[in-house]
């Protein structure tokens, strides 16, 4: 059985790579691009597309899910483990690149979990190519915008304020994002900056991708997970996504979690996902 959430505070020590550590391999993608993929566990295949911070470490909630699932987590363009992204200019480019990634990782038709940026792309893939996804879990995706309840412009936020804005456990997020012992801090910061640049290339300034016109095309049973304290994409957007998707969508709020709900409350998020997939 996976461990329960312990006392609040850092779950990651600088220099570790997460819990027990996944297997690593490299994917060959069209155009000579490459991407890292992490894999752990056995059982039904579950794909994971990471959030705004990518996957600098193997997170606690994926460790928990890998107890009963074969978790496969490829790196999105520009994030840790995949450098190429500057040729991606619009939604179609990003969806195409994500489909390339799912195909190379043998995740087409699998159940998919996405967080934040990864949830945005998972939703777009499910709308454009709905046969590519089995069951779908979206953790606080971008894609919609309401001026009366706006999405936060993350790229106008001071660096020192960023962790506390996106996470209800900023110390834990800081530890998750700290460089492993074998990596130079400058190199790590360059990669973090690249990851944020890639996110901004798709989402800046409002995160509105026009997905409201496509949500009805999502046929996969969909679980919308949202941190109740999300200061980036307010929890009210869960209802907006659910109404757009229709009867296939279910909403679950995560108590005490911010935008990075999967990192803030790993046990609750992993349990919600496992229950939905079962």
Helices and strands as residue ranges (DSSP letters): E 23-28, G 30-32, E 34-40, E 44-49, H 60-65, E 69-74, H 91-104, E 111-115, H 117-128, G 130-132, E 136-139, G 147-149, G 154-156, H 159-166, H 170-176, H 185-203, G 211-213, G 215-217, E 222-227, H 236-245, E 249-254, H 261-264, H 266-277
